[in-house]
Amino acid sequence: MGKRVGVELSRREREQVDKLLSKGLQPVRTVLRALALRQLDDGRSSPAVGASLGISAKSVWQIGQRYRQCGLDRALYEGARPGKARALDQEQQQRIIAVACSPPPEGRARWTVRLLTEEAIRRKLVPRVGRETIRVLLESHDLKPWREKNVVRGEAGRGVYRPHGGRARAV
């Protein structure tokens, strides 16, 4: 027989687990954790609970440990994950967009992602940045400077629609 984890749910916690299991749709991980806690509370061993639920004995043991150390909510639900920090802050993004909307360098017909990356570093807008970061930034603003000669068309007046250099029409 395997090692017992020693989980003892209070009456209120048992009611919480039962209420969770009787609700409608729930994430599978949460349901499995609730079922594991219920079976551990009944005195079953980690390997037995794992075999009945189709998860490893180690996972069952970890659920029991999280319950004992941090309580029911931490045992049932995953903690927040911090994620990766953003590569560019809001000000850096705005400055790079402004560069993309400006005229291209002398001798160039349009901006390219590689050229924008080099220019952002040269102007010290960012200490370092990858081409993919610049590409995603431009794409999120629906800018494609490598396709068009001018990203911003300033010659059209307010309320005038000018599709790709065509005749001006009132909107």
SULNORBEL-V578596 format. One record per pair of residues at least 6 apart in sequence whose ideal C-beta (glycine too) atoms are under 7 Angstrom apart, sorted by sequence separation. I is the first residue (numbers start at 1). J is the second residue. D is the distance in Angstrom with one decimal. If there is no record, write none. Layout:
# SULNORBEL-V578596
I & J & D
I & J & D
This chain:
# SULNORBEL-V578596
20 & 26 & 6.7
50 & 56 & 5.4
104 & 110 & 5.4
120 & 126 & 5.4
145 & 151 & 4.8
156 & 162 & 4.3
162 & 168 & 5.1
50 & 57 & 4.2
104 & 111 & 5.1
108 & 115 & 6.8
121 & 128 & 6.4
9 & 17 & 6.7
66 & 74 & 5.3
67 & 75 & 3.7
121 & 129 & 6.7
143 & 151 & 5.8
160 & 168 & 4.8
161 & 169 & 5.5
40 & 49 & 6.0
50 & 59 & 6.7
66 & 75 & 4.4
120 & 129 & 5.8
153 & 162 & 6.5
21 & 31 & 6.7
39 & 49 & 4.4
47 & 57 & 4.2
50 & 60 & 4.6
160 & 170 & 6.6
161 & 171 & 4.8
46 & 57 & 4.4
49 & 60 & 4.7
100 & 111 & 5.7
159 & 170 & 6.6
160 & 171 & 6.9
63 & 75 & 5.6
117 & 129 & 6.1
156 & 168 & 6.2
159 & 171 & 5.5
21 & 34 & 5.5
36 & 49 & 5.4
39 & 52 & 6.8
20 & 34 & 5.3
46 & 60 & 4.4
117 & 131 & 5.0
120 & 134 & 7.0
46 & 61 & 4.6
100 & 116 & 5.8
17 & 34 & 4.9
36 & 53 & 6.0
99 & 116 & 6.3
114 & 131 & 5.9
117 & 134 & 5.0
35 & 53 & 5.8
113 & 131 & 5.2
116 & 134 & 5.3
17 & 37 & 6.0
96 & 116 & 6.7
99 & 119 & 5.8
17 & 38 & 5.6
32 & 53 & 5.7
99 & 120 & 6.6
113 & 134 & 5.4
113 & 135 & 4.9
32 & 55 & 6.1
36 & 60 & 5.1
40 & 64 & 5.3
96 & 120 & 5.3
37 & 63 & 6.4
14 & 41 & 7.0
36 & 63 & 4.9
9 & 37 & 6.6
96 & 125 & 6.1
7 & 37 & 6.1
33 & 63 & 5.2
37 & 67 & 6.1
95 & 125 & 4.7
9 & 41 & 4.5
7 & 40 & 3.9
8 & 41 & 6.4
92 & 125 & 5.9
113 & 146 & 6.7
7 & 41 & 5.3
92 & 126 & 5.3
111 & 145 & 3.8
112 & 146 & 5.0
5 & 40 & 5.3
110 & 145 & 5.6
111 & 146 & 6.6
110 & 146 & 5.9
37 & 75 & 6.2
88 & 126 & 6.5
96 & 134 & 6.6
100 & 138 & 6.1
110 & 148 & 6.7
4 & 43 & 6.8
110 & 149 & 5.5
109 & 149 & 5.8
4 & 45 & 5.6
5 & 46 & 5.8
88 & 129 & 6.8
96 & 137 & 6.2
3 & 45 & 6.3
33 & 75 & 6.2
34 & 76 & 6.0
87 & 129 & 6.5
2 & 45 & 3.5
3 & 46 & 6.3
33 & 76 & 5.1
100 & 143 & 5.6
1 & 45 & 5.7
2 & 46 & 5.4
93 & 137 & 5.8
97 & 141 & 5.9
2 & 47 & 3.7
88 & 133 & 6.5
100 & 145 & 5.2
2 & 48 & 6.3
30 & 76 & 5.6
87 & 133 & 4.8
30 & 77 & 6.4
88 & 137 & 6.7
101 & 151 & 4.9
100 & 151 & 6.1
101 & 152 & 4.6
2 & 57 & 6.5
5 & 61 & 5.9
16 & 72 & 6.3
7 & 64 & 4.9
5 & 64 & 3.4
13 & 72 & 5.0
7 & 67 & 5.6
7 & 68 & 6.8
